[in-house]
Amino acid sequence: MARLPFSVFQRKGRRFFYVQFKSKNGNYLPAISTKQTVEELAIETAFKWYWGGLPADGGETINLSLRDVVNNVKSKAEADFICNELKRIGFIKNYIVAESKQDVDFPSFLKNFWDFDNSPYIKEKLRKKHGIHRKHTVGQENIVKKYWMPYFEGRLLGDITQQDIEVFMDNLDIISEQNYLALLATQKRKISALSLQQKREISCDRKNKIVKAGTTPLRWAYAKGFIEKDVTKGIIWFSGESKKRQILTPEIAQAIFQVEWLDKRLLLANLLSAVTGLRSGEIRALRIQDLGNDCLYIRHSYNDYDKLKPTKNNKIRTVEVPFSFIINELIYLAKENPHGTSMDSFIFWADKSESKPIESCLFVKGLRDALIKIGLSKETAAGYDFHGWRHFFTTYMISRLEKKLLKKQTGHLTDKMVDMYGDHFLVEDREKIRQAQQQVFGSLVPRENMAIENEILDELKKDFNDSLT
């Protein structure tokens, strides 16, 4: 009997016969099941494949020589060459070579990207003096954990396409609902259908923030050569009218500063933000060394993740405070610090810790309590937050002060012209800012006969300097 160009055999404990074809160099290729339980029928099937090719999906056949080619691939370079050729002629759109830069678990990649201590992206940002802070990266990491990682579980970095992102965006409301139901399950709580619908819907701004938490890493991966295509290019972002932050009228603002507050620190922080536009973190970061006779030197911001850090835009600025009452009250507050005083002491001190300022949540708690005291309902008061003072300040100052000067007060940098001319601060600019502040906000500041001489501030600083030396 003539020798067959293949070997047919039955494995122990198996029903079907297998066939192994020979390669060009005489070695046997991997075995294939013939799905036949009779040897003669298995040989017949093997001959059919030998001459006509192996069966494939869609009724097509595959030439045996291709198995020989694939079996002889010995390196990743050869595998990459074959895949790239198939991609070039249009048979595949994308591929991932094992242990390549693209062969990375996508959820793990996202998590590591926003890991402040380990991310190569963040390290590069810090090395090049870009403003990126732990508070921001923790927020981004929480977003990818909540939305991106569960949805893309098991996917590889190089496997993600633009269509994947678009489908993810289309399903954000459903993902939000699933997250909410999972949270309720852990807390063993029930919820009405109406509440579920309200929770499921996410604002357009929030959706865009969720999407950016994942697309920023993908753009970086493309820029660094981890993936061959920028899959974020051409994405259409969500659009819709943003929910505007509620701001108080000057009349209501004046009323709340005339009622009794929970704590003088909360009153002073809200009043200071109202007449200067300072951020919560900038107020918390204020130390005695930042006090001027009629101004504040904004050198830092403070949050509970980064602690004392540079301002949001890494710029130091002088903020005018043309109200002696406020400057004096800041001095009094600093002197009341139960942990002692030095030039590094926080003006808005915390009750229990010397190393940190008062908690930011107390600022808004004091604001809402004051709103309720003047007659607003608890629900209405809850619609206002501390950052609204920044909008309050800008809204009522913008018609009285040219934008260049206003940006110097608030620290906003929105275009290249501001950066280019930001350092040219004329002496007369200070007086323009001060006059506008007095005209707009003068009625907010108490006018009791509580003023102290400016020399006290100088004496206070001198005492601190003496104590330090």
Buried (B, 14 or more C-beta within 10 A) or exposed (E): EEEBEBBBEBEEEEEEBBBBBBBEEEEEBEBBBBEBEEEEEBBBBBBBBBEEBBEEEEEEEEEBEEBBEEBEEEEEEEBBEEBEEEBEEEEEEBBBBEEBBBEBBBBEBBBBBBBBEEBEBBEEBBEEEEBBBBBBBBEBBEBBBBBBBBBBEEBBBBBBEBEBBBEBBEBBBEBBBBBBEEEBEEEEEEEEEEEBEEBBEBEBEBBBBBBBBBBBBBBBBBEEEBBEBBBBEEEEEBEEEEEEEEBBEBEBBBBBBEEEBBBEBBBBBBBBBBBBBBBBBBBBBBBBBBBEEBBBBBBBBBBEEBBBBBBBEEBEBBBBBBBBBBBBBBBBBBEEBEBEBBBEBBBBBBEEEEEBBBEBEBBBBBBBBBBBBEEBEEEEBEEBBBBBBBBBBBEBBEEBBEEBBBBBBBBBBEEEEBEEEBEEBEEEBBEBBBBBBBEBBEEBBEEEEEEBEEEBBEEBBEEBEEEEE
